[in-house]
Amino acid sequence: MNRGLLSTIRRRGVAATLAIVASLSGTVLGVTPSLAAAEPAAEPQPLIVKLAGPEGVPSDVPNGVPLPVPYGDLGPGTPLVITRPDGTWGCTANFIWRSGGTKYLGTAGHCLFPTPSRIQACVSGCVFGVTSGAVLSPLVDVCNLNCSFPVIANGGVGNDFGLIGLANSTSTLRYTVPVFGGPVGSIALTAGQPVCYYGNGLGVGEVFATKARVAIGAGATANAWYADGAASLGDSGAPVVKCDPHTSDAIRGSAAIGIETHGPCASVIPARTMCGTTVARAIGLAASSGLSISIAEGS
């Protein structure tokens, strides 16, 4: 963040600064707003990162490497290591979902296709998104061989959502989005609305200081939301919530907006760098599989 923007935050507070960022979103985020793409844009790509081939696994952090204190437990923003027949892949968890007394961990549907045999998570001492693919320690099993996937939707932008069954004995769940907080309820994204998200993308999510990011909403359809923000491979599945001013120098996450799944998304709405599935659509996709779900709220 440049010194001018930091100075603005100190002088005017978060509410005024968010308004400035919204009005200048293209400049702040390095994207020039336009009603038409300058050239044909590529189709949105899933934001999943390959960590290793079928025979490979991510390595542990070498002894003596200093690590920041992470947001522990399993929940929104947790790095996921997914073992599938086509290799080992990295994604991000979104919200904890409920259906009656059963709990599920959400992510992007394309992260679960083809069907994984094992899913692991890093809940402490995690470094994710380094040049070699991933360095994580320690890894804990979310599920191994007996994984349950009641929903795997892999139909592109707005039709991309997956659920991972969690054992009822799982007691180390975290319901809040790191740094920002939330979700509390859900909302449809509107143009100009700042959004908060937390992911593990290469480059943009290399370290804890940049995992928590803010983007500017470009609007939504019934199935998909679109925004201008920093996103990259490994962010797939990340939780996206509405940003609200909290104090003069802080931002708080509130209502859930959706799940980050793809980018860039300029082929749909010019200059939009990230997009994904709305909460309403995720609930609808689960309903089509015979499952009634809701988000377990944070604070």
Residue, then its C-alpha position, 0 to 999 in steps of 0.5 A: m500500500n502506498r504512503g498516500l493511501l495510508s495517509t488518507i486512511r489516517r486522516r479520513g478514516v476507513a469509511a471515507t477511504l473505502a469510498i475513494v477506493a471504490s471510485l478509483s478502483g481501476t487505478v488502485l488495483g492496477v486495472t483500467p475500468s472500461l466498458a469494452a475489452a481492448e482485445p478478446a479476453a481469455e476465458p476465466q480459468p480455475l484458480i487451482v494450483k498443482l503442487a506435485g504429480p501423483e507420486g509427489v507430496p508437499s514438503d515440510v518446513p525446514n527446521g529453523v525457518p521462522l513462521p508467523v502465528p497463523y489463524g489456527d483450526l479448520g475454517p474459512g481461508t484454510p490452505l487445502v492439499i488435495t490428492r487426486p488421481d491426477g496429482t496433488w493440488g492446492c486450494t482454499a477452504n471457504f465457510i463451514w456449512r450446516s445441514g441439520g446436525t452435520k457440518y461440511l467444509g466448503t471449497a471450489g467444486h473443481c478442486l474436488f474433480p476428479t474425486p480426491s482420495r485424501i484431503q489435508a489442511c494446514v492449520s498451524g505454521c503454514v507457508f503456502g504459495v512459494t515458488s516450488g508449489a507449496v511448503l506446509s507443516p504440519l498437515v492434518d487429515v480432513c479426510n483420508l480414503n473415506c471422504s464424503f462429497p455430497v456436492i461437487a459442481n464443476g460447471g464453470v463460473g457461477n456453477d462451481f461449488g463443493l462440500i467436504g463432509l466433516a466427522n461429527s467428532t471434529s472439534t477444532l473448527r473455526y467459523t470466522v474469516p481470518v483478519f476480517g471476521g464474518p460471515v454474518g448472513s449473506i448478501a448479493l454483491t453490488a457494483g462499487q461495494p468493497v469485498c474482503y477475502y482470504g486466500n492462498g494464491l501464488g504470489v498474492g497469497e505468499v505470506f500472511a500479510t497478503k492472504a487477507r485482501v480487499a477488492i472492489g465489487a463489479g456486480a453479480t448475476a443470480n449465480a456469479w459475482y465479479a470483482d476487481g482484485a488480486a487473485s491467483l492460482g491457489d485461491s480457488g474456494a476462498p471465502v468472500v464477504k462484504c467489507d464494512p468500516h469498523t472504526s476509523d482505522a479498521i475494516r470488518g467483514s460482514a455478510a457472505i457474498g460467495i466463493e472465489t473460483h476463477g480469474p481473470c473474468a474479463s471475457v464476461i465483464p471487461a476488466r474484472t479480475m476475479c469471480g465466483t459462485t454466489v452464496a444463493r447459487a451454492i445453496g441451490l446447487a446443494a439443494s439439487s443434490g438433495l441437501s439443505i444447507s446454510i452457512a455457520e455464522g462467524s462474528 
